Amino acid sequence: MSSSQRQSATDPAVVHTILERARQFGQTPLRRVLGWQIMRTSFRLGFAAATALLVGRLIMGAPVSTPILAAVPIFLLLAVAAGLIAERAQAKAETQLAAWLRDHGGERLRDMPARSVQSLPVGGLIVSLQRHPDAVAALVIGQSAARSMMAVGPLIAAATIAIVSWQAALTVLALTPIMIIFFVLIGDTIRRRAETQEKAFSHLAGQFADRIRALPTIIANHAIAGQEVKLRERLDAYAGKTMGVLRVAFLNAGIIDFFASLSIAFLAVLLGLGHLKLAQIPGFSHFELWQSLFILMIAPEYFAPFRRFAEQYHVKAEGLAAAAALDRLLATQPPAPAALQNVERILGTLALPAKGLVAISGPSGSGKSTLLRRLLGLEETQPRLMSAVVWVAIDSFIPPGKLIDAIAWGAGNACPTRRTRVAKQLALLNDALLPEGLETLIEAGGANLSGGQRVRVAVARALLTDRTVIADEPTAKLDSRSAALVRKALREAADRRLVVVATHDEELLQIADQRIDVATNVPSAVGVAI
C-alpha cells in the first residue's frame, strides 16, 4: 500500500466512518484477491471445457489428441493452485485489516478524554475490539470479493458458453434477474436480524462484564444463582438471534441452488430434445455430444458466483452491524484543535501555587485530561512539568496483596497507625464489601474492587505522602457519601500541598482555591485565596 493510501485511510478529513476507512485500507489487498479469484474461475472453465471435449470424443469413439489429454490435468492443477493462493490472500488480507482496525480503535481510545473512556460499557468495548474488526474485515474483503465475482464470473462463463451457442448463453443470462430480485428481497431481512444479533451479543457481553466487576457484591449477597439464571437467559436470547440469521442465510443459499439446478435441468431438456430430434430449437439442435456436454459443464460455473455470494450474504449484514457498532462506540471525538490551543495557552501562562486546590473545569472533550497529561509529561512532545506527584483516578494502580499494603504502595514506610487512620477517614474500614478490613486480599490490578473503592484507595495513598496530588475526575464514580469524603480529604490535603483536579463536580469546584476553565481559558479565584 502506498503512503498516500495509508494517509487517506487514517485522515479524518478524508474518511468519516470505520467502514469507509476499512475500504480505503483494503483496496489493494482486495484487488489482489479478485485477481486470483478471476484466474481460478478461468482455469475452472478451462478444465470444464477440456473435460467436456475429452468425454464427448471418448463416448463417440472419436480420436483424442494429446493436447486435449494434457489440458485436463493441467487446468485442474492450475485451478487448485489459484484457488489455494486466492484463499490464502483473502485470509491474509482480512487478518491485516482486522489488526489495523484494532490498532485504530486503540488510537481512538487513547485520544478520547479519560471521562469518555470510563463511560464506555466494558462489554461493548471488548466486543468491539475483539469481534467487530473481524466482521468488518470479512465484509470489506471476503464479501466484497464475492460481490465483484458475481458480476465478473457469470459474464466469463456466459462468454465461454457463447463459443458453442449464443442462444444458450442468452438463456442463462435471462435467469440472472430472478436471483438478483431474490437477493434484494431477502437482504433486508438478514440485515435486520444481524443487527438484532449484534445488539443481543453486546448486551450479553456487557452483562457478563458487569457481573464479573460486581462479583464481590454478588457473592456477599448470595446472589450467584439468580445471576446465573439471568446470564443463561441472555445467552439463550443471543443463540436464538444467531440461529435466526443462519436460518435465513441457509434458506437464501438453498433457493439459489434450486434456481441453479432448475436452470441446468432446463438446458439439459432443451439439449436432449435436440439430440433426440424431437424438437428443432435454434441454438440447441444439431450439436455434437461434446458441445452439449460443454454447455452443461460450463453452466454450473455460471451459477457458482451467485451461490458463493449467497453463502456470504449474512457476512454483509453482520459486517454492517459491526461497523455501525464500532462507529457508535468510538463516536466521541478527541479534543478539537481549538481545545488543544486553549491547553497550550494555559500551559504557557500557568503559574501553579505551592499549595491549594486548583480545579480544572470544562465540558467533555474540552481538554481537561489532556492538560493533566501535559502537566505530568505523558505527551511525547511535552517535557514533564511536575515531579513527585500522586495520581488519583479510577485507573490508579492497585497492587495485589492486602488492602493495607495497597494503600501504602509508593508512600514510603508509612506506619500502620497512619494507614489505619486514612483508611477510616475514607470509609475503607467499615465497607461492607471489604469484610476483612485492611486485611482484605486484593487481586491483581484491583480486579475485585469497585471503581469507587479504587479511587478511595488512591486518595488514601495520597494522604500518606506530602507529594502534589493530580486527580482526574476523583468523584465521578462515587456515591454521594463517598464523594463527600473524597472532597473533604482533598480539601484538607490542599491546606498543606498542591492538589490539582480535573472535574465536573460543582461541589468540588466550589471549594477550590483556583479554578481554570479549559473551554474559555479563564482562570478565576474561588473560595480561599492562596
Protein Blocks (a to p, Z undefined) as FASTA:
>chain_A
ZZklmmmmmmmklpccfklmmmmmmmmmmmmmmmmmmmmmmmmmmmmmmmmmmmmmmmno
pacdfklmmmmmmmmmmmmmmmmmmmmmmmmmmmmmmmmmmmmmmmmmmmpcfklmmmpc
fklmmmmmmmmmmmmmmmmmmmmmmmmmmmmmmmmmmmmmmmmomklmmmmmmmmmmmmm
mmmmmmmmmmmmmmmmmmmmmmmmmmmmmmmmmmmmmmmnopmmmmmmmmmmmmmmmmmm
mmmmmmmmmmmmmmmmmmmmmmmmmmmmmmmmmmnopaccehiaoiafklmmmmmmmmmm
mmmmmmmmmmmmmmmmmmmmmmmmmmmmmmpccddfklmmmmmmmmmmgccdfbdcddde
ddehilpmmmmmmmnopafklccfbghiadddfkbccdeddfklmmmgonajadfklmmm
mmmmnopmmgmklmnlmmlccdehhlmpcfklmmmmmmmmmmmpcbdcddehkllmpcfk
lmmmmmmmmmmmmmmmccddddfbfklmmmpmbdcdfklopacdehjaZZ
